[in-house]
């Protein structure tokens, strides 16, 4: 989920990821990430609407803050909110064979949040249009990785939509179009942005979202593995003395 426009559509396809990586670090320093507050709801909703993104309700926003406050993040430039990321912890291996965004997120209320699981799932990312899209997105990704390390989670997951697929659906399967993107033969900024930030493509999710946009309901599954993850040890009561 999310709406990110990082590069002009006229930019050469093979240069997109390189351009993202080449952005100076000083630009990102103008954006700060903090935990979302209930008073941010109006600004977040306006951001979603400007991006053409599905909007969350006040009840959903409150439920997310109540269930996992440290996972609800906003990127701010001064007093202006320029990005929003909504995350929850899930047991991805327990998801249905064909998971959907609704089942993974408890219909957007995050009632599926499981503190005992090991996957930080970013259910939604939305950022302001240029010139702040790239640095807001990067700052939010860095904050999610930091949260993963702090909570000792195995991985961070994201499921960006396969935007633009409807234009080629008459001649390409979703898997073929995904391959074109990953090989640099087609430009999908959100996918390329995740790849540039160290996320690995793990597969295609058919029917993950309602088929009302240009993705036709398809999304990609991307993962970043926490290199510092350590499986929790047994409870003290079960440990044996040497």
Order of alpha helices (4+ residues) and beta strands (2+ residues): beta-alpha-alpha-beta-alpha-alpha-beta-beta-alpha-beta-alpha-beta-alpha-alpha-beta-beta
